[in-house]
Amino acid sequence: MFFRKEDHKIPKHVEHSILGGLLMIFLFSACTSAQTPQPMMENTPTATITSSPTPTVEWFPATVTPTLIPPLPNTPTPELIPNLGEIIFSDNFSEPEFWLLGPTSSGNISLGVNEITIAIAEPGAYEYSIRKEPLLGDYHIEITTSPTLCQGEDQYGLLLRMSSSGTFYRYALSCDGRVRLDRVIQGSATSPQPWIQNNSIPPGAPIPSRLGVQLHGEEMRFFINDQYQFTVTDHALQIGNIGVFARSLGDNAVTVNFSNLVVREIIQ
């Protein structure tokens, strides 16, 4: 039997199928050999933002146990009484435009008959009022304080050289007969003169007191009813407004009246 040469040819459709299969195997092998194993990504810790704690405003620093001192004589000490000059201004509290007044979150500040009254209804509250002008540096100030509701450690007194709501000197009397001076700078308080007990300070209410302060440069002298209390030398604050304050420390309401404010020059 004779075979023709044409009888050994592979059909065209079969040839195409074979070539296509070979091409796919080649491509698959090439792609597989070209792949390089990639290292696994490590988990990078995420930074946690922690807010800085807000500084706590320390309006009233803690002090040591009050120091008892002997009673002072009823007559003023001549060498400590300032040599006073002309009146810079006086205030009978009849002009509301000079003072910060109105209801507060814990009480009310108002003008009465020739007096300004701070009334606190909420325990633990602290209220004050500032005279808007003038700014003062060196001067002698006197004011009458009359607590009508006041007991125990409740406080009241004068704010001096106040340049903002968080920077001032605070001359404080307590309703149990103590006195102190605080220095508050940007809401942080220290006590150049911690609490001292003195028989010249009338405890309780409704006994009035005449507070006096001489401020000359770095030196400040403090008086109650013309009786010398103490001297503080401090250069931190040199000028500012004046004001009055009251503070409740018990469960009771506190009401304090302030009247007859006089500011004089100091003659050297």
URUR-V246574 format. One line per field, one symbol per residue. phi: phi as a letter, one per 20 degrees, with the letter a starting at -180 (. if undefined). Layout:
phi = ???
This chain:
phi = .ddefffefeggfffffffffffffffffffffefdgefffefegefdedffffgefdfcffcfggeecffeffefegfdffeedfffacbdlddffececofcfcrbcbedeladcdddddfmeccbcdefbefcddacdcbedcfdcablegcaqddcleeafcbaecedddfdncbbcdddclnddccgcfgcebffeffmcdefcdeccddcmeecdccclmdfdaccdbdfccbredacbbbeddeefcccdcblecccfdee
